[in-house]
Amino acid sequence: MTQIPLIELHLHLEGAAPPDFIRRLAAEKKVDLTGVFDERGSYVYKDFEGFLKVYEAATAVLQTPEDYARLTSEVLERSRDHGAIYTEAFLSPDFCGGRDIAAWRDYAAAMQEAAQGVDGIEMRGIITCIRHLGPDKARETAICAAETAGDFITGFGIAGNETVLEPQDFAWAFDCAREAGLGLTAHAGEFRGADSVRAALDDLRVSRIGHGVRAIEDLALVDRLAEDGIVLEVCPGSNVALRVYAKLGAHPIEKLRERGVKVTVSTDDPPFFHTDLMAEYDALDAAFGWDDEMIRQVNRTAAEAAFCDDATRAALLKRLE
């Protein structure tokens, strides 16, 4: 178990909601969540589409800015307890006020205030449009992001079902976010292959790729990632849980790193995948022999790639030394 401070760049806020927190909130609101949990109280699903349905059902109990403030505090406290000193959380105006800008401002303010109240960890928000909801809603999400860009909302990305539509369909939203000065990332190369990663780079011009691991299927693309300094937000436990790879030993993170690609490590939706940030590194050590120097190097890469101001970055790098 490493004692090195850890930095996470790929965490879905709702997906990090502990099951016991969601059950408490559902009881308060008298929301029926039949089918969301198994007999042990964990989230239950069979495949990626089932995962998305359970995810959205659990998210349905989060209905007010106060709910999201409570969620933010709960998630950050648990992340901190598992070694994180900095996290970037994906936030979606689709779930927070239905992309209404005035409502979204209230949600964002509540989450920011809650984050500032948790000692020992910093948080920044990456606004995400949801791919399977289509490009028109993505435009509205991008406007919400642009209107609230600043010291807390620092990035923009796309998540959701990677198997529908194409990155180019969302170019307007990414151009809007880019003009607002937001850092850009995109989920790609998880449930679609290397072409998905290439399209995200070409059509959305992102500096980071969420997952991106199936780039390994095209070594010319891998070399491009390395040469261009594109950072991958790799979530090994998630990839195994969702059967992108059968086991961690078959995961390409080490091959990508050895070929010069900048890799970082995150948990994605930790309670859904029965993981945490410390557990990810313990598993990587067991599978690939990642020692403390390797872990420090990967987290240095994460600090350098973080969508934060220079003072925060300098402070993170100092803690890593």
C-alpha positions as CSV (number, residue, x, y, z in Angstrom):
1,M,0.0,0.0,0.0
2,T,1.7,3.2,-1.2
3,Q,1.9,6.3,0.9
4,I,2.4,8.6,-2.1
5,P,-0.3,11.2,-2.6
6,L,-2.6,10.3,-5.4
7,I,-4.2,12.4,-8.2
8,E,-7.3,11.3,-10.0
9,L,-8.4,12.8,-13.3
10,H,-11.4,10.5,-14.2
11,L,-14.2,10.2,-11.7
12,H,-17.9,10.5,-12.4
13,L,-19.4,12.2,-9.4
14,E,-22.7,10.3,-9.5
15,G,-20.9,7.1,-10.3
16,A,-18.8,7.6,-7.2
17,A,-22.0,7.8,-5.0
18,P,-21.7,5.1,-2.3
19,P,-24.7,2.7,-2.4
20,D,-25.5,3.4,1.3
21,F,-25.7,7.1,0.5
22,I,-28.0,6.5,-2.4
23,R,-30.2,4.2,-0.3
24,R,-30.5,6.8,2.5
25,L,-31.4,9.5,0.0
26,A,-34.0,7.3,-1.7
27,A,-35.6,6.5,1.6
28,E,-35.8,10.2,2.5
29,K,-37.4,11.0,-0.8
30,K,-39.5,7.8,-0.9
31,V,-38.0,6.7,-4.3
32,D,-38.3,3.1,-5.3
33,L,-35.0,1.7,-6.4
34,T,-36.0,-1.9,-7.0
35,G,-33.5,-3.7,-9.2
36,V,-30.6,-1.2,-8.5
37,F,-29.0,-3.2,-5.6
38,D,-28.2,-6.8,-5.0
39,E,-28.8,-8.7,-1.8
40,R,-25.6,-7.4,-0.3
41,G,-26.6,-3.8,-1.0
42,S,-24.2,-3.3,-4.0
43,Y,-25.1,-1.9,-7.4
44,V,-26.1,-4.7,-9.7
45,Y,-26.0,-4.9,-13.5
46,K,-25.1,-7.5,-16.2
47,D,-23.4,-5.5,-19.0
48,F,-22.6,-1.9,-20.0
49,E,-26.1,-1.0,-21.1
50,G,-27.4,-2.4,-17.8
51,F,-24.7,-0.4,-16.0
52,L,-26.0,2.8,-17.7
53,K,-29.6,2.1,-16.7
54,V,-28.6,1.4,-13.0
55,Y,-26.4,4.5,-13.0
56,E,-29.3,6.7,-14.2
57,A,-31.8,5.1,-11.8
58,A,-29.5,5.8,-8.9
59,T,-28.9,9.3,-10.1
60,A,-32.6,10.0,-10.2
61,V,-32.6,10.4,-6.4
62,L,-30.2,13.3,-6.7
63,Q,-32.8,16.1,-7.2
64,T,-31.6,19.4,-5.7
65,P,-28.4,21.4,-5.3
66,E,-28.3,20.3,-1.6
67,D,-28.4,16.7,-2.7
68,Y,-25.3,17.3,-4.9
69,A,-23.6,19.2,-2.1
70,R,-24.0,16.2,0.2
71,L,-22.9,13.8,-2.5
72,T,-19.7,16.0,-3.2
73,S,-18.8,15.9,0.5
74,E,-19.3,12.1,0.8
75,V,-17.3,11.3,-2.4
76,L,-14.4,13.6,-1.5
77,E,-14.1,12.3,2.0
78,R,-13.9,8.8,0.7
79,S,-11.5,9.7,-2.0
80,R,-9.2,11.5,0.5
81,D,-9.4,8.4,2.8
82,H,-8.1,6.3,-0.1
83,G,-5.1,8.6,-0.7
84,A,-6.3,11.2,-3.1
85,I,-5.2,14.8,-2.7
86,Y,-6.7,16.1,-5.9
87,T,-9.6,14.9,-8.1
88,E,-11.3,16.0,-11.2
89,A,-15.0,15.0,-11.2
90,F,-17.2,14.7,-14.2
91,L,-20.4,16.8,-13.7
92,S,-23.4,16.9,-15.9
93,P,-25.9,19.7,-16.2
94,D,-28.2,17.1,-17.8
95,F,-28.6,15.7,-14.2
96,C,-28.4,19.1,-12.5
97,G,-31.3,21.3,-13.6
98,G,-31.9,19.8,-17.1
99,R,-29.3,22.1,-18.7
100,D,-31.1,25.3,-17.6
101,I,-28.2,27.8,-17.0
102,A,-29.8,29.5,-13.9
103,A,-30.4,26.1,-12.3
104,W,-27.0,24.8,-13.2
105,R,-25.4,27.8,-11.6
106,D,-27.1,26.9,-8.3
107,Y,-25.9,23.2,-8.6
108,A,-22.3,24.2,-9.4
109,A,-22.2,26.7,-6.5
110,A,-23.5,24.1,-4.1
111,M,-20.9,21.5,-5.2
112,Q,-18.0,24.1,-5.1
113,E,-19.0,25.2,-1.6
114,A,-19.1,21.5,-0.4
115,A,-15.8,20.7,-2.0
116,Q,-14.1,23.6,-0.3
117,G,-15.4,22.3,3.0
118,V,-13.5,19.0,2.8
119,D,-10.0,19.3,4.1
120,G,-7.0,17.5,2.5
121,I,-8.3,17.2,-1.0
122,E,-8.9,19.6,-3.9
123,M,-11.6,19.2,-6.5
124,R,-12.2,20.6,-10.0
125,G,-15.2,20.0,-12.2
126,I,-15.2,18.8,-15.8
127,I,-18.6,19.4,-17.4
128,T,-19.7,16.5,-19.6
129,C,-22.2,16.2,-22.3
130,I,-23.8,12.8,-22.6
131,R,-23.2,11.2,-26.0
132,H,-26.4,9.1,-26.3
133,L,-28.5,12.2,-25.6
134,G,-27.3,13.7,-28.9
135,P,-25.5,16.9,-30.2
136,D,-28.3,19.3,-29.6
137,K,-28.4,18.7,-25.8
138,A,-24.6,18.7,-25.9
139,R,-24.7,22.3,-27.2
140,E,-26.8,23.3,-24.3
141,T,-24.4,21.6,-21.9
142,A,-21.4,23.3,-23.5
143,I,-23.1,26.7,-23.0
144,C,-23.7,25.8,-19.3
145,A,-20.0,25.0,-19.1
146,A,-18.9,28.2,-20.8
147,E,-21.1,30.3,-18.6
148,T,-19.6,28.8,-15.4
149,A,-16.0,28.4,-16.5
150,G,-13.6,29.6,-13.8
151,D,-11.6,28.4,-10.8
152,F,-13.9,25.4,-10.1
153,I,-15.3,24.5,-13.5
154,T,-12.1,24.0,-15.5
155,G,-12.8,21.3,-18.1
156,F,-15.3,19.9,-20.7
157,G,-15.7,16.4,-22.0
158,I,-18.1,13.8,-23.3
159,A,-19.3,10.6,-21.7
160,G,-22.1,8.1,-22.2
161,N,-22.6,5.4,-24.7
162,E,-19.6,5.4,-27.0
163,T,-21.2,3.1,-29.6
164,V,-23.7,5.7,-30.8
165,L,-23.0,8.8,-33.0
166,E,-19.5,10.1,-33.8
167,P,-17.1,12.6,-32.2
168,Q,-17.6,15.0,-35.1
169,D,-21.3,15.3,-34.2
170,F,-20.1,17.2,-31.0
171,A,-17.5,19.5,-32.6
172,W,-19.6,22.6,-31.9
173,A,-19.9,21.9,-28.2
174,F,-16.2,21.3,-27.9
175,D,-15.4,24.5,-29.9
176,C,-17.7,26.4,-27.5
177,A,-15.9,25.0,-24.5
178,R,-12.5,25.6,-26.0
179,E,-13.3,29.3,-26.6
180,A,-14.3,29.5,-22.9
181,G,-10.8,28.4,-22.0
182,L,-11.8,25.0,-20.7
183,G,-9.5,21.9,-20.8
184,L,-10.8,19.2,-23.1
185,T,-11.1,15.5,-22.7
186,A,-13.3,12.8,-24.3
187,H,-14.2,9.2,-23.5
188,A,-13.0,7.1,-26.4
189,G,-11.3,3.7,-27.0
190,E,-13.2,1.9,-24.4
191,F,-16.1,0.1,-26.1
192,R,-15.0,1.1,-29.6
193,G,-11.6,0.6,-31.0
194,A,-8.6,2.7,-32.0
195,D,-10.6,4.6,-34.6
196,S,-12.7,6.1,-31.8
197,V,-9.6,7.5,-30.2
198,R,-8.3,8.9,-33.5
199,A,-11.6,10.6,-34.3
200,A,-11.7,12.2,-30.8
201,L,-8.2,13.6,-31.5
202,D,-9.0,14.8,-35.0
203,D,-12.5,16.1,-34.6
204,L,-12.6,17.3,-31.0
205,R,-8.9,18.3,-30.6
206,V,-8.6,17.1,-27.0
207,S,-5.5,17.0,-24.9
208,R,-6.7,14.0,-22.8
209,I,-8.6,10.8,-23.6
210,G,-10.8,9.1,-21.1
211,H,-9.8,5.4,-21.2
212,G,-8.2,5.3,-24.6
213,V,-6.8,1.9,-23.9
214,R,-7.9,0.3,-27.2
215,A,-5.5,2.6,-29.0
216,I,-3.1,-0.4,-28.4
217,E,-4.9,-2.1,-31.4
218,D,-3.1,0.4,-33.7
219,L,0.5,1.0,-32.9
220,A,0.8,3.9,-35.3
221,L,-1.9,5.6,-33.2
222,V,0.0,4.7,-30.0
223,D,3.1,6.4,-31.4
224,R,1.0,9.4,-32.2
225,L,-0.3,9.6,-28.7
226,A,3.3,9.4,-27.4
227,E,4.6,12.0,-29.8
228,D,1.8,14.5,-29.2
229,G,1.9,14.1,-25.4
230,I,-1.8,13.1,-25.2
231,V,-2.6,11.9,-21.7
232,L,-4.8,8.8,-21.1
233,E,-7.1,8.7,-18.1
234,V,-6.9,5.0,-17.6
235,C,-9.3,3.1,-15.4
236,P,-8.0,-0.4,-15.1
237,G,-10.5,-1.8,-12.6
238,S,-13.4,-0.3,-14.6
239,N,-12.1,-1.9,-17.8
240,V,-12.0,-5.3,-16.2
241,A,-15.3,-5.0,-14.4
242,L,-17.0,-4.0,-17.7
243,R,-15.2,-6.8,-19.6
244,V,-13.2,-4.7,-21.9
245,Y,-10.4,-7.0,-20.7
246,A,-10.8,-10.3,-19.1
247,K,-8.3,-9.7,-16.3
248,L,-5.8,-7.0,-15.2
249,G,-2.8,-9.0,-16.5
250,A,-4.3,-8.6,-20.0
251,H,-4.8,-4.8,-19.7
252,P,-2.5,-2.7,-22.0
253,I,-1.7,0.1,-19.5
254,E,1.9,-1.1,-19.1
255,K,2.4,-1.7,-22.9
256,L,1.2,1.8,-23.5
257,R,3.4,3.3,-20.9
258,E,6.5,1.4,-22.1
259,R,5.8,2.8,-25.6
260,G,6.0,6.3,-24.3
261,V,2.3,7.2,-23.8
262,K,1.5,9.3,-20.8
263,V,-0.8,7.3,-18.6
264,T,-2.7,8.2,-15.4
265,V,-4.8,6.0,-13.1
266,S,-8.4,6.6,-12.0
267,T,-11.4,4.7,-10.7
268,D,-14.2,5.9,-13.0
269,D,-17.2,4.8,-10.9
270,P,-15.6,3.1,-7.9
271,P,-18.5,1.6,-6.0
272,F,-19.9,0.1,-9.2
273,F,-16.6,-1.6,-9.8
274,H,-15.7,-2.5,-6.2
275,T,-12.6,-0.4,-6.2
276,D,-10.9,2.7,-4.9
277,L,-7.8,4.6,-5.9
278,M,-5.4,2.9,-3.5
279,A,-6.8,-0.5,-4.6
280,E,-6.0,0.3,-8.2
281,Y,-2.4,0.9,-7.5
282,D,-2.1,-2.2,-5.3
283,A,-3.5,-4.2,-8.2
284,L,-1.1,-2.6,-10.7
285,D,1.8,-3.4,-8.4
286,A,0.6,-7.0,-8.2
287,A,0.1,-7.3,-12.0
288,F,3.0,-5.3,-13.3
289,G,5.4,-4.6,-10.5
290,W,4.6,-0.9,-10.1
291,D,6.8,0.3,-7.3
292,D,6.6,3.7,-5.5
293,E,8.8,5.5,-8.0
294,M,6.5,4.3,-10.9
295,I,3.5,5.5,-8.9
296,R,5.1,8.8,-8.2
297,Q,5.9,9.2,-11.9
298,V,2.3,8.4,-13.0
299,N,0.9,10.9,-10.5
300,R,3.4,13.5,-11.6
301,T,2.0,13.0,-15.1
302,A,-1.5,13.5,-13.7
303,A,-0.5,16.7,-11.9
304,E,1.0,18.1,-15.1
305,A,-2.1,17.2,-17.1
306,A,-4.7,18.4,-14.6
307,F,-7.1,21.1,-15.6
308,C,-6.1,23.5,-12.8
309,D,-4.3,26.8,-12.3
310,D,-0.5,26.9,-12.2
311,A,-0.4,27.6,-8.4
312,T,-2.5,24.5,-7.7
313,R,-0.3,22.4,-10.1
314,A,2.9,23.6,-8.4
315,A,1.5,22.7,-5.0
316,L,0.5,19.2,-6.2
317,L,4.0,18.6,-7.7
318,K,5.6,19.8,-4.5
319,R,3.6,17.3,-2.5
320,L,4.6,14.5,-4.8
321,E,8.3,15.3,-4.2
